[in-house]
Amino acid sequence: MSTLARLLPIVAIMVGALVPQSTSLADVDAVLEKLKASGLKAAGEAPKEAPAAAPVDPRVAFPGAGMDKAGLPDAAADSWGDSSRPAPKPTAPNRTDMPWFQTLVDAAPVGSVLKVPAGDYAGPVLVDKTLTIEGDGQVVIHGGGTGTVMVVQAPGVTVRGLRLTGSGGSHDSDDACLNVRGEHGLFEALRMDDCLFGVDLKQAHNNTLRNSYIKSKPADLGLRGDGIRLWSSNNNLVEGNEVVDSRDVVAWYSNDNVFRNNVGRRSRYSLHFMFANRNLVEGNRYYDNSVGVYIMYAGYSTIRNNIISQANGATGMAVGLKEASDVVIEGNEIIYCAVGIGSDISPFEPDSTVTIRGNRIAYNGIGISFTSDIGGTEVTGNIFEGNLSQIAVGGAGAATKSHWHGNYWDDYQGFDRNTDRVGDTPYELYAFTDQLWMEQPYARFFKNAPMLEALDFLERLAPFTSPVLLLKDDAPLFHNPKEARS
């Protein structure tokens, strides 16, 4: 039996036993010396029979050019942002004042559990074999401000209890805390900060990202990286994470994913789908973001039981649809946003629908905004209260092609004489002078101005033009269902 075969079962024990909890550089060096003496190759060490490296061509003397790689000698092959090629294996740490984490990964046998002692370690790290890496929350891997901190390229990898920090700041190479390219991985209880991108899944399927904290680099909103990004990645579960002060959480060309019970704060898009279908968004809490959930050129998805609040500003919107089809928006709490739900040419595909039901749409500037009423939207069983405008339709249009039924309207002026909890007369919303800004957007500056309020009062008292019927709900709820249940 070879020396390597005899030593593989005890490598994990050696790493745990020889490096005490108060890890120091000398302790890890001792581990490496023992590994070298036993015949195992330390990370970055070339075999003795290997020929000397050829001089570096100055035309490719850029960061990462010295990494081992396969393929053409071009910049794309050297970038960890290019998922069409295997990630290059790093040959040196970005910091020399602490032990290199790659050495521990390389020493661990395939399929083993690497329980890492508390301490500070240097990146970058490439996990190119099935492995379980466990920290206790006190294990910190520093990227040194260059490139991506950790890349996971193998299937079935588990990483938990680590802190990843200090990536590079390049959007060209998608510098991130964690770049996932494998399948069936589990990543949980991680803390990622001072990274351009947080977690970047590229063509990575059937992974779970759970109970982790993600924060971008301190930069202007548009210059930050995405907290979580899925690119061409399907069947992933993103659950119980907190993303703060990032740019977006985004899914591009990614289908059949679940985003559940996450928290998003102070970012641009809490969750943005682009050409992504059949995704489920449920139980999330999004606060103080420019946009809550936005579905663009996609659909067949469900947004339910989320709390989306304080999406303010000129483009503030809780839920947005752009040429989306077959979307269900139900059971959400949409409050204190500039626009509650914005619909732009949605539903887009023929015979598809947008279903808006059972939501509380309250205290927003506009409850639901349509760029135009193309039909196909069903609005049922919702609570509309405290909105400055219940709905808005662009171009002086109306929303009568959409289906309105059984909603509660706090400005309903009818009665319920038979006490069946449904209004005796339909709820009808007309566009009087107070809705002039929908036809002339510049007039929004004067919204709620005393003169406009006076004109609106006079027009309602003695209409001098025929007001436009914006919507008609034949069975408005007479009592607020939430108040009735309490």
N, C-alpha and C positions, 0 to 999 in steps of 0.2 A: 504494500500500500504506500502511495506517495506521501511525502511530508505534508503537502497541501491538503490531501484527503483526511489525514489524521488530525489536522489542526482545525479544520472548518467547524466541527461541532463545538469547539471551546472558544472560538473567537469572541462571541458575544459575552461569555463569562469573563474572559480576559479584559475586555473593554470596561465592563462594570466593576470588576474587582480592582483593577490597577489604577483607575481614575477615581479618587475619592470625591465626596460631595463638594469640597472646597477645591474645585479644579484649578490648576495652575498650568502655565505653559510647560514647566519642567515635568510635571506628572504625565502630561500627554506625550511629551517627548520620550519619556521612559517606555510608554506603551508602544510607540513607534519603533524604538530600538529593539524591544523584545519581538515585535512582529518581524522586523528585518532579520534578526538572528534566527528566527524559526523558519525563514524561507518565504514568508508572504511578502509580496511587493507592496510597499507603501504608495499611497496616492502621489502621482506626480513623478515617481521614480522610474526611470527607463530601465529595462532589463540590461544586464551587463553586456550582453552580446549585441545590443542595438547599436547601429552606426551613429556617428555624430550627426546632429541636426544640421541641415543645410542652412547657409546664411539666409536671413530674411530679406526678401525682395522689398526695397524701400517703397515700391508702388503699392504694396499691400500692408504697410507698416501702420496699421490702425489698431485700436483696442480690440482684442479678440483674435487677431491674425495669427497669434502664436498657438492657438488651441488646436488640438488634434481634431481632424474632420475628414469626412469623405465627400467627394464631389468636386465641382469646379472651383478654382481659387478665386471666387468673386465675393463681393461684400455680402450678398444675400446668404451665402453658405456659412458665413461666420456669425451671422446675427441670430441670437436666440429668439428673435421675433418672427423668424421664418419657419412656420410649422410644416412646410412641405419637405423639409430636410431633417434628418436626425439632429438633435441638439449637440453641439460640440462639447466634448468633455474638457472641463477646465484643468489647467496644468499648474496653477498657482493661486493662492488665496489673494483676495483684494486687500487684506490687512495682515501684517506680520506680527502684530502685538498680541495675538491670541491664537489658540490652536485652530486648525483648519477642519471644519466639519466633514469635508469630503473624505478625509482619511478614515473616519469612523464608518462612513457609508461603504467605502470600498472594502473595509475589513470584514464587514458583516456578511455572513453567508446568505445566499438566496433563500427567501422564505422565513428568515429568522426575525426575532423581535429585538430591536436595538433600543434599549432603555438608556437614555442619555443622562449623565450626571448634570446637575445644575451648573451653570456657568455661561460665559460668553465665548462664542465661536465665530470664526470667519467664514464668509461665503466667497465665491459662489459654490452652489451644490447642485450636482446632477444625480438624480436617483434613476438609474437605468436598469434596475432589477426589482423584482417583487420583494417588498420589505415592509415591516412595521416599525415606524420610528415613533418613540414615545418620550415626551418630556413631562415635567411636573409643573409647567408654567414658569419655571425659572431658567429655562434654556433659551438663550438668545443667539440668533444667527444674524450677524451684521454683514450687509452687502457692501459696505465701504463706499457707498455712493456711486457704484459702477455696475451697470448691467442688471440682470435679474438675480435675486437672492437664491431662489430654489426652483429648479425645473424637475418635474416628475414626468418621465417618459415611459415608464414601465406600467403594465397593467397590475391591478390588485394591490396597489400601494396604500398603506394607511399612515397618515401623519397626524399626530395629535399632541397638544400641550406645548407647542413651540411658539416663540415670538420671532417673527421675521421683520427686519427693519433695515432701512438705508439702501434702497435700490438706487439705480441711476435715474437720470431724468430725461432720457431720450424717448421721444414718441416714435422715432424711426425704427428702433429695435424693440419697442413695447416693453421697456424696463418695468419689472413687476416684483412684488414680493414672492408670488407663487405662480408659476406657469405650469399648467396641467395639460399633458398631451396623452396620457394613458387612459385606460378604461377601467371601470369597476373599482375606482379608488374611493377612499374615505378620508376626508379632511375635516377635523373637528377640534374645537377648543383652541383655535389658533388666534394669535394677536398679530396684526399686521399694521405697521404705521411707518410714516416717512417713506412711503413707496409711491412711485408714479401711478402704476396700476396695482390694484390689490391682488385679486385672483383672476387669472387670464386662462380660460379654457379654450383650447384650439383643437378642433376636430377630436374632442374628448367626450365620450359617451358613457352613460350609466354611472356617473360619479355622484357622490354626496358631499356637499359642503355644509357644515352644520355648526351652530353655536360659536361662531367666530366673530372677532371685532376687526373692522377694516377702516383705515383712515389714510387719505392720500397725503401727498406733500403739501406744505403750506404755500399755495400759489393762487393766482387769480382763477376764478371758477372755470373758465374755458381752457386753461392751461393745465389743469389737473388731469390725472388719468382716471379711468373708470374704476370704481370700487370693485365691481364684479363684471366680467365680460365673458359672454359665451359667443364663440364664433364657430358656426357649423358644428355645433355640439348638441346632441339629442339625448333625451331620456335622463336628464340630470335632476337631482333634488337639491334645492337651495333653501335651507330651513334654519330658522332661529338665529340668523346672523344680524349684526348691527353694522351698518355702513354710514359713516359720518364724514362730512367735509370732503367728499369726493366729487367727481364730475357726474357720472351716470352709473346706473346698473343697466346693462344693455345686453340684448340677445339678438344677434344677427344670424339669419339663415339657420336658426336653431329651433327645433320642433319638439313637442311632447315633453317639455320641462315643467317642473313644479316649483313655484316660489311661494313658500309658506312661512308665516309667523316671523318674518323679518322686520327690522326697524331701519328706517332711513331718515336721516336728518341733514339739513343744510347742504344739499347737493342740487344739481340741476334737474335731471330726470331721476326720480326714484326708481323707475323701471321703464325701459324703452324697448319695444319690439320692432324689428325691421325685417320684413320678409320672413317672419317666424310664425308658425301655425301650431294650433292645438296645445297651447300652453295654459296652465292653471295658475292663477294668482289669488291666494286666499289667506285671510287672517293676518295680513301685514299691517304695520302702522307707519305711515309716512307723514312727517311733519317738516314744515319750513323748507320745503323744496320748491323749485320753480314749477315743476310739473310732477304730478303723481305717477300715473300709469298712462303710457302712450302707445297705441298700436298703429303702425304705419305700414301700408301695403301688405297686410297680413290679416289674420283672423282665426275663426273657428276656435276661439278661446273664451275662457270664463274668468271674470274678475268679481270675486264675491267675499263678503264679510271682512272687508278691509276698513281701516280708518285712515282717511286722507284729509289732512287739515293744513290750513295756512299756506296753500300754494298761491302766493300773491305776486304782485308785480304786473308789468304790462302784458306778459305772456303767461301769467299764472293760471294753472288749470289742474283740476284733480284727475280727471280721466279724459283723454283725448283720442279721437278716432280719425285717421286720415286714410280714406279709401280702404276701409276695413269692412269685412263681411262676416256674418254669423258670429257676432260677439254677444255674450251675455254679461250684463252688469247688474248684479243683484246683492242685496243685503248689506250694502256699504254705507258707512257714515261719512258723508262728504260735507265738510263744514269749513266756513271761514276761508274760502278760496275766491280768487277773482272770477273764475268760471268753474262751475261744478262739473259739467260734462260738455265737452265740445265735439261736435260732429261735422266733419268736412267730407262731403261726398261719400257718406256711409249710410247704409250698406252699399258696397260698390258693385258686387257681382249680381247679375240678374237672379231673382227669386231667393235672394239671401235676406237676412233680417239682422237688426240690432235690437236686442231685448233689454229694456231698462225697467227693473221691477224690484219692489221691496226695499228701495234705498231711502235714506234720510238725506235730503238735499237742502241744507239749511244755512242761512246767514252768509250766503255767497253774493258776489256782485251780480252774477247771472246764474240762474239755476242750470238751464240747458241752453247751449248756443248752437244754432245750425248755420252753416254758411249758406245753405239752401235746403228747401224741403223737397227731397226726391222720393219720399215715401219709404216704407219698409222698416220704420222704427216703431216699436211697440212700447209704450210707457204706461205701466200698470202698477198700482198698489204702492206708489211712492209717497213720501211725505215732503211737501214743499212748504217751508216756513222760513220767514225772516230774510228772504232773498230780496235784494233791491229790485231785481227784475226776475220774474219767474222763468221766462224764456226770452231768447233773442233770435231773430232770423235776419240774415244778411240781405241786402238789396231790397229792403221794404217788402220782403216776402212774408209768408205765413207758414205755419206748421200743421195745416189741416190735412195733409196727406198722411201724416203719421197717425197712429192709433193711440188715443188717450182714454184710459178707463180706470175708474176706481182709485184715483189718487186723492190725497188730502191736500187742500189748498188753504193756507191760512187767511187768504183774502176772499174766500168764498162768502157771498152775501145772501145765500138762500136759507131755507128752513128745512127741518126734518119733522114734519107734523105727525107722521105715522111711526116715528121712533125706530125706524129700521136701520139707522146709522148711515143712511145714504141720503144725500140732498134731494129735495123734491124737484128741483130744477137743475139743468145742466150748469156746469161751470164754464163760463165763456170769458176769454181774455181778449180784449181789444187793444189795438195800438192807437192811443190818443196822442196828444202832443208830447206826453212824457216819454214816448217811444220814438221821437223824432231822430234821435241819435243812431237808430238802426238804419235809417235811410241815408242820413248824413253823418258819417262817423265823426267829423270834426265837431259836431254839436255835442258830443259826449262831454266836452270841457264844461259845458253849461248845465250838465245834468244836475237836478235838484237846486238850481239857481232860483231865487224868488220870482224872477220874471217868467221863467219857464213853468214854474209851479202855478203861477196865476193864469197863464195861457191854458194849461192843462185843465184847471178848474173850470174855466169858461167853456172849453170845448165839451167837457163832460156835462155841464149844465145845459148848454144849448149848442149841440154840435153844428158847426158850419161846414163840415165835410163828413163824408161817410167813413167812420173808423174801420180799420182792417181787423177782421177776426183772425187772431193768431192761432187759437186752439179752442177745442170744445171737448170737454169731458162729460159724457152723458151720465155718469154715475159717481159724482164726487163724494168722497167720504166726508161725513159731517163732523166727526170727532177725530182728533189726532190719535191714531192707534197707540202711540207710545204713552200718551197721557192716560188713555183708557186702561192700558195694562198696569200702569202704576197705581 
